[in-house]
């Protein structure tokens, strides 16, 4: 079933009722999607600074009040229930994937919403540029790279990228289209050889699913909001809760509110 024309509020309700449990790519077209990172207050300032120093990978859309699971960018949304799937990292180790984190919520937790490249995919499609993971009904492929993030306090690590293959002729237009959306990663971080950024096996993503790359196509890579998960595995905070890759929160922000006209 396609949810492309549904409202963000309706999608969040279906997720809360666990009627949607998979990746959110292609849902509520025209509205911004967001990655999630939740940390305890003791680490929140360092992480905020990390995001400010790495705006390509971690463009902030919203930050909750300490102890509050509610947002300003999605009316009535609750970050404990309104994403299809969450990952829980303890001391840098992925310990569980769950569909509800209400029982894990603590009064000193802070939630960070980070812009997601799913947001600009509607603009790509409207410009006739293929989005392969939507065509193949799977999750976008994501990879750890050798591109170091700028550190901040506890937080350091490498950049994660998402990849979308396309014909060479579409690359200039894809760069133009996505560069209009700096709040959701903006233009590509790399175009061409995966090995130049430390990716040895393009058919074996670190997160998400492999997609078909046809002859005559080039791999195009964007900075990805899964970067905090790679950072969590590196620096090992006592607990960090994130979205499962590809399973986003859909906000009430229209794409054109984030774009540069």
PyMOL commands that set and color helices and strands:
alter all, ss='L'
color gray80, all
select helices_A, chain A and resi 8-16+41-53+102-104+117-126+132-135+168-179+182-184+194-197+227-235+255-258
alter helices_A, ss='H'
color red, helices_A
select strands_A, chain A and resi 31-40+60-63+86-90+93-98+109-115+141-148+158-167+190-191+217-223+240-243+249-254
alter strands_A, ss='S'
color yellow, strands_A
deselect
rebuild
show_as cartoon
